[in-house]
């Protein structure tokens, strides 16, 4: 049986003076992504997809490194439409 796990990006530096396409993970967000990877180990994921947003990509990079998986960037994955 396949299991689909949906994960939101980790903590980012949301800044109203920057467009969301420039928001990155905070140091705490990177630590949380590592903790998430630890918790997902028992699921042994075999695929990883991410939106194109930097905060999502940074979260995915941590998971990809842990599970030795490529990141499949899917532009249609997003919280909501962004300009």
N, C-alpha and C positions, 0 to 999 in steps of 0.2 A: 504494500500500500504506500502510495506517495503522500508526503506531508508538505503542505505549503505554509511557510512561516513568513509573515509580513512584518517588517521591521521599519520603524521610522528612523531617520537619521539621528545621530547623537546630538548632544548639546552644541549649538552653533553660536557664533558671535553676531546675531541679528542686529543690524545697525540701520536705522531709518535713513541715514545719509548715504547708504550704499544700495545698489540694486541687489536683490536676493542672489543673483548669479555670482556675487562676490563674497557671499557669506561662507565662512570656513568654520571648521570645528574649533572649539576652545581646547586648551590643554586638558581640561576636565572631560570634555567630550571625547577626546582621544582615549583617555583612561577608561571611560565608560564603554567605549567600543571594544576595548581589550577585554573588559569584564564580560561583555555580551558574548564575545567569541568563546570565552571560557565556558559560559553557560550553554552554548550551542553545541559543544563538543559531542555530547551524547546523541545528538540528532544526526551527526555525520552528513552534513549537507553535500549534495553532489552538483548543485548549480547555484549561481549567484547572479541576480539581476539588480540593476540600480538605475535611478534616474540620472540625468546628466548634471544635476546641480552639484556644486563642489562639496557641500556638506554631506550629501548622500554618497558621492564618490569616495570621500575620505573614510566614511564609515565602512563602505564596501571594501576598500583597500585593506583595512585591518582584518576583516573577515576572510578575504581572499588569501591573504598571507597565512592565516592560521590553517585554512583548509586546503591550501594549494589549488585554488580554483581561479579560472579566468572570470573577469567581471563582464557580464553582458549588459551594456548600456542600452536602456530602452527609453527613448525620448518621451514616449507616451506615459511613462510612470511619473506622476507628480502629485503633490498635495492638492494643487489647484492650478488653473491657468495663470501663467506669469507673462508679463509684457517684456 
